[in-house]
Amino acid sequence: MRMLAVGNDLKGFTLIELLVVLAIMAVATAGVVFALRDGAATALERDAQRLGALLESARAQSRMSGSPVRWHATETGFLFEGLPGSTLPSAWLSADVRAERTADVVLGPEPIIGPQQIALVSVSDPTRSLVLATDGVHPFTVRADANSVQGAP
């Protein structure tokens, strides 16, 4: 680094050098902040997206086989009943996620199944929740709160 010389005295860094250092520190801090996402929120989101895909897969299998399929939450995860020889998973990806819905979700075999929803909650922070919902025609989608779902029980 270059030092300013006034006479024989050294006065310190230039303004440009200080601004460059501050800019580098700001970029590094921003990178760290964006890299450290909230783990509970990420786990809840990931499990909600995965469960939505599993529900749609079970719904399609129900329609193809012609047999009714029901989904329900268990103590340690969830269960799909009615799919013979099914290889669908039955556990959450994260131990921090649980479903609040106690009633079964009917997934077929009819193409229109009626409005249904499942609330997922973070065990470590019960104020965090997501809702998986369908109007019975469209696929299950992740919603932020239960009040945004119209026609669902």
C-alpha positions in Angstrom: 0.0 0.0 0.0 1.1 3.5 -0.7 1.6 6.0 2.0 1.1 9.8 1.6 4.2 11.7 2.3 4.0 15.3 3.5 7.5 16.5 4.0 9.2 13.6 5.8 6.0 12.5 7.7 3.8 9.6 6.6 0.1 10.4 6.9 -1.7 7.0 6.2 -3.8 5.5 3.5 -5.5 7.3 0.6 -9.2 7.7 0.5 -9.4 5.4 -2.6 -7.5 2.6 -0.7 -9.9 2.9 2.2 -13.0 2.8 -0.1 -11.6 -0.3 -1.8 -11.2 -2.1 1.5 -14.7 -1.1 2.6 -16.2 -2.4 -0.6 -14.4 -5.7 -0.3 -15.6 -6.1 3.3 -19.2 -5.2 2.2 -19.2 -7.8 -0.6 -17.8 -10.5 1.8 -20.4 -9.7 4.5 -23.2 -9.9 1.9 -22.0 -13.2 0.7 -21.9 -14.7 4.2 -25.4 -13.3 5.0 -26.9 -14.9 1.8 -25.1 -18.2 2.4 -26.6 -18.5 5.9 -30.3 -19.2 5.3 -32.5 -20.2 8.1 -32.3 -24.0 8.4 -35.8 -24.6 9.8 -37.5 -22.5 7.1 -35.4 -24.3 4.4 -36.3 -27.8 5.8 -40.0 -26.9 6.0 -40.0 -25.6 2.5 -38.1 -28.6 1.1 -40.4 -31.1 2.9 -43.5 -29.3 1.7 -42.4 -29.3 -2.0 -41.4 -33.0 -1.7 -44.8 -33.9 -0.1 -46.6 -32.1 -2.9 -44.8 -34.1 -5.5 -45.5 -37.4 -3.6 -49.2 -36.5 -3.3 -49.4 -35.9 -7.0 -47.5 -39.1 -7.7 -49.9 -41.1 -5.5 -52.9 -39.3 -7.1 -51.7 -40.4 -10.6 -51.0 -44.0 -9.4 -54.5 -44.1 -7.9 -56.1 -43.0 -11.2 -54.0 -45.5 -13.2 -54.8 -48.4 -10.9 -58.4 -47.5 -10.2 -58.0 -48.0 -6.5 -58.6 -45.4 -3.8 -55.5 -44.0 -2.1 -55.4 -42.2 1.2 -52.7 -40.2 2.8 -52.4 -39.6 6.6 -49.9 -38.4 9.0 -48.2 -40.7 11.5 -46.1 -40.1 14.6 -42.9 -40.3 12.7 -44.0 -39.2 9.2 -46.8 -40.2 6.9 -48.4 -43.1 5.1 -50.0 -43.8 1.7 -52.6 -46.5 2.0 -54.2 -48.2 -1.0 -51.2 -48.5 -3.4 -50.2 -52.1 -3.7 -46.4 -52.5 -3.9 -45.8 -48.8 -3.5 -42.3 -47.5 -3.1 -43.3 -44.0 -2.0 -41.4 -42.8 1.0 -43.1 -42.5 4.4 -40.7 -40.2 6.4 -39.9 -36.5 6.4 -36.5 -35.4 5.1 -36.1 -33.4 8.3 -36.9 -34.4 11.8 -38.0 -30.8 12.4 -41.2 -31.2 10.3 -44.6 -32.6 11.2 -48.1 -32.5 9.7 -50.9 -30.9 11.7 -53.8 -32.4 9.7 -55.3 -35.5 11.4 -57.9 -36.5 8.8 -57.1 -38.5 5.8 -56.5 -36.9 2.4 -58.3 -38.8 -0.3 -56.3 -38.9 -3.6 -58.4 -40.8 -6.0 -59.2 -42.7 -8.1 -61.6 -40.0 -9.4 -59.9 -37.3 -11.4 -61.6 -34.6 -9.3 -61.1 -35.2 -5.6 -62.5 -32.1 -3.8 -60.6 -29.4 -2.0 -58.1 -30.6 0.6 -55.2 -29.2 2.5 -52.4 -30.3 4.9 -50.6 -27.9 7.3 -46.9 -28.6 7.9 -45.3 -27.1 11.0 -41.7 -26.7 12.2 -41.2 -28.6 15.5 -38.5 -26.3 16.7 -40.5 -23.1 15.8 -44.3 -23.7 15.8 -44.9 -20.2 14.4 -43.5 -21.4 11.1 -46.0 -23.3 9.0 -46.8 -23.9 5.3 -50.0 -25.3 3.8 -50.2 -27.8 0.9 -53.6 -27.4 -0.8 -55.6 -28.3 -3.8 -58.9 -27.3 -5.1 -59.5 -30.9 -6.2 -58.7 -30.2 -9.9 -55.3 -28.6 -9.8 -52.1 -30.1 -8.3 -51.2 -29.6 -4.6 -49.3 -26.3 -4.2 -47.5 -24.8 -1.2 -49.1 -21.8 0.3 -47.9 -19.6 3.1 -51.0 -19.7 5.3 -54.2 -21.6 5.7 -56.4 -18.5 5.2 -55.3 -18.1 1.6 -57.0 -21.4 0.6 -60.5 -20.9 -0.5 -62.9 -23.8 -0.4 -60.6 -26.0 1.5 -61.7 -27.5 4.9 
